[in-house]
Amino acid sequence: MAVGRIAGILQSKSRRYWLTAALVLAATVALTPWVNEHLNLNSLRYKFFQVMGTYAARQLESRYIKVVAVTNDDYIHDEPQGSSPINRHYLARIVDALRQANVQLIALDFNLHIKDPSVTAVSVGDFSHIVNKQQVDTLVRAVIEAADNDIKVVLPKNIAIEPYRLVPDIYQPYGICTKLVADGRWDNPGSAGFAISPKAARNIACGYIQLPYDERQVPPMLDVGEKGRIDSLSLAIARAKDPRAAAAVGTATKFVTYLPASETESIPAGKLLKADPDVLDTLRHNAVVVGGMWLSSDGLGLVDVHDAVTGPISGVLIHENFAEGILDGRQVAPLPEWVLIAVEIAAGIVFALLFAAVADAWIKLVLLVAISVILFAAQWLIFALFGTFFEAFLPLLGLSLHSIVEKLLE
């Protein structure tokens, strides 16, 4: 019966009608990404995703990660060389203070470059590439001592793209994170004057700090041409706390809802260094991410600020949000792009048949409104389950207008 009905609809229209409908469907599917970008629809959808996650049954709160922020009120006003590059000795003091506070994990969100960023390889023990070596020596010793005290330490890595590859950093001459030996696992042999015990070597990991295009996406593991794949900083933090939670992300695309602003408060580094009792009690046995939140040189805003679904926020808070989402099991896996395109094309074929089956133009308009309402309800469900937007509205509009115009031209 259904096959006969479809055959009747197909025969009721000319070959030109169906060829034009096919061209309209192909054009609207192909133009949808362009329309999204130029109308800024992706940003609106990210915010919609955030709102839906905020009002979900499970309360969004900071359960696993604490943030220590270096602000203008800490050391920068009294630092002769200014805030950039950040004083490595000051970072070492923070690492030492966190070790003495008996935290569980220390992650540093500071992009520490070697002398010449164009260098493609640095050997262990070759310290000629290090700027302010005395400061860096102090920082590296603080890192090793923390790791020797059974504290997990996660350090940032730079990567290049097209293709992905590791970029030398200040830690490699010291024998820290020299190469990947497995997914998320690094070789930490140490170097002359900076011995690393087997226990400390197991406790040190690194992760890349680049952020993805989609503001909701947890940066996944990447293949950088090594024996294993590199974690992102947030994924390395999660792996150090709970390897099973990190394994749920791996190389897959996963989205998370950001924490409300009230749940992303940071602790000034100055209070930590002054051994504020409340701060020490808050940080004890917790994972701590340290980042920069001082004002930029022009004084118009904070350094290291990035766009996020909740608005511009510091990079360290973005890493906190992603790590929290992984550890809290709040990842949403989107539908593969090919599935979405296939569904959009199938939906477009159904739309074309429905509009061809209706004779009157005003009924076609009613049908357009009715399908739009159904699509909105379906979109809400798909967005809640997969964080994916069902891109069928433009094909729907194009095919309905095509059908109405063809009717008026008869």
Sequence and secondary structure as in RCSB ss.txt:
>XXXX:A:sequence
MAVGRIAGILQSKSRRYWLTAALVLAATVALTPWVNEHLNLNSLRYKFFQVMGTYAARQLESRYIKVVAVTNDDY
IHDEPQGSSPINRHYLARIVDALRQANVQLIALDFNLHIKDPSVTAVSVGDFSHIVNKQQVDTLVRAVIEAADND
IKVVLPKNIAIEPYRLVPDIYQPYGICTKLVADGRWDNPGSAGFAISPKAARNIACGYIQLPYDERQVPPMLDVG
EKGRIDSLSLAIARAKDPRAAAAVGTATKFVTYLPASETESIPAGKLLKADPDVLDTLRHNAVVVGGMWLSSDGL
GLVDVHDAVTGPISGVLIHENFAEGILDGRQVAPLPEWVLIAVEIAAGIVFALLFAAVADAWIKLVLLVAISVIL
FAAQWLIFALFGTFFEAFLPLLGLSLHSIVEKLLE
>XXXX:A:secstr
 HHHHHHHHHHHS HHHHHHHHHHHHHHHHHHHHHHHHTTHHHHHHHHHHHHHHTSSS     SEEEEEE TTTT
GGG TT SSS  HHHHHHHHHHHHHTT SEEEEE     S TT     TT GGG SSHHHHHHHHHHHHHHHHTT
 EEEEEEEEETTTTEEE  TTGGGTSS EEEETTEEE   BTTB   HHHHHHEEEEE    SSTTB    EE S
SSSEE BHHHHHHHHH HHHHHTTTTS  B     GGG   EEHHHHHTT HHHHHHHTTSEEEEEE  B TTSS
SBSSEE  TTSSEEHHHHHHHHHHHHHTT  B    HHHHHHHHHHHHHHHHHHHHH  SHHHHHHHHHHHHHHH
HHHHHHHHHHHS     HHHHHHHHHHHHHHHHH 
